[in-house]
Amino acid sequence: MKTIAIVAHDKLKSEVVTWCENNRNTLKNCKLVGTAGTATLIYDTTSLSISSLKHGPNGGDIQIASH
C-alpha cells in the first residue's frame, strides 16, 4: 500500500480538499497522513481515512518526514 503525505498552506487547503475529492477512488486505496489542520479538513469533507499528525509549525512536517 502506498503512503501519501498531504500538507497544505492555509491559503491552499481548499484546493487540496478539492483534489482529494476528485481523486477519492485512488486515495481510498492509499495510506494517507497529513498535518493536523489539513488532515482534519480532508476527513471532515471527504470521509477519507487519514492519520492526523501535529500541526505543521508544531512539528507535523517533521513527523511526516519520518513516515
DAFEN-V766938 format. One record per run of one state. SS is the DSSP state (alpha for helix, beta for strand, coil for the rest). FROM is the first residue (numbers start at 0). LEN is the number of residues. Records with the same first field share a line. If there is no record, write none. Layout:
BEGIN
SS: FROM-LEN + FROM-LEN
END
This chain:
BEGIN
coil: 0-2 + 6-3 + 22-1 + 27-3 + 34-1 + 46-3 + 52-3 + 58-1 + 66-1
beta: 2-4 + 30-4 + 49-3
alpha: 9-13 + 23-4 + 35-11 + 55-3 + 59-7
END
